Amino acid sequence: MSKRRNQHVVPHQDGWAVKPEDGRRASSIHETQREAIERGRAISQSQNSELIIHGRDGRIRERDTHGRDPYPPKG
C-alpha cells in the first residue's frame, strides 16, 4: 500500500506541477492546471489523501479530500 501523502498542484516554470507534501521534486509537470489537477486527483484518490490546489499566486484556492473524511466533521 502506498504511503498517504497529500498532493499539491502548484505553479511551475514550465506550467503546473503535482508535488507530494514535503516533497522536494514534482512527481509530474503539465502544461495546464487542469491536466495537473486530473493527475493529482488520480494520485490522491489512490492514496486516500487530500488534493490541495494552489492558484498562480501560490495561495490555496481549493481542497479535495479522498478517503476517510469524518462526517459530520468534529468541532
ABEGO torsion letter per residue (X at the ends): XBBBBBBBBBBBAAEBBBBBBGBABBABBBABAAAAAAAAAAAAAAAGBBBBBBBAAGBBABBBBBEBBBOBBBX
